[in-house]
Each structure stands twice: as C-alpha cells, then as structure tokens.
Amino acid sequence: MTTDFTADDEISSTDEFEAALGRLILAAMENGVDPRGTWEYRTDGADSDVEVMVVELAD
C-alpha cells in the first residue's frame, strides 16, 4: 500500500477534512474495499481514540 498522505499534511478546515475523507472512501470502493461499517482508530495515547461509522445513504 502506498499513500501520499503524511501526518505532516495539514487539514485545517471541515471542508478539507470532508474532501480528504471523500477521496479515501472513493479510493476504497474503487479498489474493492467496502468502507461501510464501524471503524475504530486508536492513537496509542497520542490523542483521543475515535470510532467512525460509514453508512450507505438511500437515494
């Protein structure tokens, strides 16, 4: 796996966060990874741990 994102990349607004999240979800779907479900992200004590839920919206 390769990535262009590093921890030094700045996301300083909600719009930038939403754009980055959208790119991640789209890349997952294009590569056969189903992003739906509940995902935990643990920071190993560096910050707060979070849980993210991805739900498919109805048309």
Secondary structure, DSSP 8 states (H G I E B T S, - for coil): ---S--TTS---SHHHHHHHHHHHHHHHHHTT----EEEEE--TTSS--EEEEE-----
